[in-house]
Amino acid sequence: MADSHGDSVLVTGGTGLIGAHVARYLLDRGLKPVLFDAAPSDENIADIRQRVAVERGDVSDLGDLLEVASRHSVSRVIHLAAVLTIQAALKPTRGVAINCIGTSNIFQLSRALGMKRVVYASTAAVYAPRPYYEKLLGRHRVTEDDPPMPGDLYGSTKYVCEGLAAQEIRTGADIVGLRPVMTFGVGRLTGAVGILNQAMRDATLDGRGTVTRPWSPQTSINPMYVKDCADVFVRACLWPARFAREVYNLGTGEYYSIRQMMDLAEKSLPKGASIGFEDVTATEGAGMDVPGFNYADLDSSALRKELDWTPAYGFEAGARECIAMYKAGQS
Ligand SMILES: NC(=O)c1ccc[n+]([C@@H]2O[C@H](COP(=O)([O-])OP(=O)(O)OC[C@H]3O[C@@H](n4cnc5c(N)ncnc54)[C@H](O)[C@@H]3O)[C@@H](O)[C@H]2O)c1
């Protein structure tokens, strides 16, 4: 499928939760990942460290990007670097600078160096919470034809990125955006996703895990295992045809309450271990409530059809693999 054996692919945020798995899928296809990250994590890429280039840099600095991409003769970009929900809410100026200016810089880089394709991460959080669509459309499952309505700053910054991309695409650039649903997996214990990862890890190692705010047992969301998500980013990056749409929903179609998810995870926990809930705010988000977590249910059939893709894991198999990795000492 790849037309570019030996090409370098710039992965911004490349040592983060999704980026580290994107790197592995790129290596599997014989490509050279250049992991560009402001705070590289050695732990997340320990098994592939000798096979990837790691460059410390900031996407909000176009000079950093130009220097690294030129030096490595990069021809494609998977842009993942971002500040996520809780951190964007706590530090809004930084959130806008990294998410919006950073993405604008990626598009300028693509233009300057004539990239073959840029795939960038938007988010399911560009959609309003579920009740909005129930009222507006009489259903909670949303397609790309339904109107985004971000409920928080993070989702708003990503929606701006979609606007920046639309402008570039009109000039002929080959850019596609993906809106991943909540993506979990070993590799991040911070942020909203980190609360769920941490609960599974604590339950595995200590017999008891606890889920805190912004989650509640009733909150419903689409979960996606990080390997399924990363696989799609790489497929989209290398797909030979141009995409019909500018941006796609990215999920597996599973939609659970957090209680249902934790019940499924518990099946893989050591005997007697469990995951409970506490109605308190996690330390990282102390003093604030993060709105927008009762997400809409994303219909990802457009992308699945276009890429001829079906998920390899799904939630239960993903949770089983995470728990096995926590048992083996990964974090
Ligand atoms: N994990 C999810 O649930 C989820 C869901 C939807 C969308 N996304 C999007 O996917 C992308 C990757 O998410 P993730 O879960 O891997 O996040 P992550 O926090 O694990 O990884 C992000 C990486 O970006 C790096 N980074 C932050 N600011 C940077 C900067 N200024 N310059 C360069 N690197 C910088 C961080 O050091 C980190 O390694 C993000 O754009 C996120 O918005 C994630």
The ligand as an SDF file (V2000), in Angstrom:
LIG
                    3D

 44 48  0  0  0  0  0  0  0  0999 V2000
   -6.3830   10.1800   23.8340 N   0  0  0  0  0  0  0  0  0  0  0  0
   -7.5910   10.5800   23.4900 C   0  0  0  0  0  0  0  0  0  0  0  0
   -8.5910   10.2100   24.1100 O   0  0  0  0  0  0  0  0  0  0  0  0
   -7.8020   11.4840   22.2930 C   0  0  0  0  0  0  0  0  0  0  0  0
   -9.1090   11.6100   21.7870 C   0  0  0  0  0  0  0  0  0  0  0  0
   -9.3290   12.4730   20.7050 C   0  0  0  0  0  0  0  0  0  0  0  0
   -8.2740   13.1620   20.1530 C   0  0  0  0  0  0  0  0  0  0  0  0
   -7.0170   13.0090   20.6580 N   0  0  0  0  0  0  0  0  0  0  0  0
   -5.9460   13.7800   20.0340 C   0  0  0  0  0  0  0  0  0  0  0  0
   -4.9170   12.8960   19.6370 O   0  0  0  0  0  0  0  0  0  0  0  0
   -3.6480   13.5400   19.7910 C   0  0  0  0  0  0  0  0  0  0  0  0
   -2.7200   12.6670   20.6390 C   0  0  0  0  0  0  0  0  0  0  0  0
   -3.3310   12.4430   21.8890 O   0  0  0  0  0  0  0  0  0  0  0  0
   -2.6420   11.5520   23.0070 P   0  0  0  0  0  0  0  0  0  0  0  0
   -3.7360   10.9180   23.7730 O   0  0  0  0  0  0  0  0  0  0  0  0
   -1.5750   10.7230   22.4280 O   0  0  0  0  0  0  0  0  0  0  0  0
   -2.0140   12.6990   23.9050 O   0  0  0  0  0  0  0  0  0  0  0  0
   -0.6830   12.6800   24.7950 P   0  0  0  0  0  0  0  0  0  0  0  0
   -0.8230   13.7910   25.7690 O   0  0  0  0  0  0  0  0  0  0  0  0
   -0.4160   11.3170   25.3250 O   0  0  0  0  0  0  0  0  0  0  0  0
    0.4400   13.0090   23.7310 O   0  0  0  0  0  0  0  0  0  0  0  0
    0.6130   14.3100   23.2390 C   0  0  0  0  0  0  0  0  0  0  0  0
    2.1010   14.5200   23.0520 C   0  0  0  0  0  0  0  0  0  0  0  0
    2.2750   15.8350   22.5110 O   0  0  0  0  0  0  0  0  0  0  0  0
    3.4230   16.3940   23.1190 C   0  0  0  0  0  0  0  0  0  0  0  0
    3.3090   17.8500   23.0530 N   0  0  0  0  0  0  0  0  0  0  0  0
    2.5420   18.6640   23.8080 C   0  0  0  0  0  0  0  0  0  0  0  0
    2.7390   19.9500   23.4570 N   0  0  0  0  0  0  0  0  0  0  0  0
    3.6630   19.9300   22.4540 C   0  0  0  0  0  0  0  0  0  0  0  0
    4.2680   20.9420   21.6810 C   0  0  0  0  0  0  0  0  0  0  0  0
    4.0010   22.2400   21.9020 N   0  0  0  0  0  0  0  0  0  0  0  0
    5.1390   20.5810   20.7230 N   0  0  0  0  0  0  0  0  0  0  0  0
    5.4530   19.2740   20.5170 C   0  0  0  0  0  0  0  0  0  0  0  0
    4.9160   18.2780   21.2610 N   0  0  0  0  0  0  0  0  0  0  0  0
    4.0350   18.6050   22.2020 C   0  0  0  0  0  0  0  0  0  0  0  0
    3.4020   15.8690   24.5420 C   0  0  0  0  0  0  0  0  0  0  0  0
    4.6850   15.9280   25.1400 O   0  0  0  0  0  0  0  0  0  0  0  0
    2.8990   14.4460   24.3410 C   0  0  0  0  0  0  0  0  0  0  0  0
    3.9610   13.5270   24.1980 O   0  0  0  0  0  0  0  0  0  0  0  0
   -3.9350   14.9070   20.3810 C   0  0  0  0  0  0  0  0  0  0  0  0
   -3.9520   15.8500   19.3360 O   0  0  0  0  0  0  0  0  0  0  0  0
   -5.3130   14.7670   20.9760 C   0  0  0  0  0  0  0  0  0  0  0  0
   -5.9960   15.9990   20.9850 O   0  0  0  0  0  0  0  0  0  0  0  0
   -6.7610   12.1850   21.7130 C   0  0  0  0  0  0  0  0  0  0  0  0
  1  2  1  0
  2  3  2  0
  2  4  1  0
  4  5  1  0
  4 44  2  0
  5  6  2  0
  6  7  1  0
  7  8  2  0
  8  9  1  0
  8 44  1  0
  9 10  1  0
  9 42  1  0
 10 11  1  0
 11 12  1  0
 11 40  1  0
 12 13  1  0
 13 14  1  0
 14 15  2  0
 14 16  1  0
 14 17  1  0
 17 18  1  0
 18 19  2  0
 18 20  1  0
 18 21  1  0
 21 22  1  0
 22 23  1  0
 23 24  1  0
 23 38  1  0
 24 25  1  0
 25 26  1  0
 25 36  1  0
 26 27  1  0
 26 35  1  0
 27 28  2  0
 28 29  1  0
 29 30  1  0
 29 35  2  0
 30 31  1  0
 30 32  2  0
 32 33  1  0
 33 34  2  0
 34 35  1  0
 36 37  1  0
 36 38  1  0
 38 39  1  0
 40 41  1  0
 40 42  1  0
 42 43  1  0
M  CHG  2   8   1  16  -1
M  END
$$$$
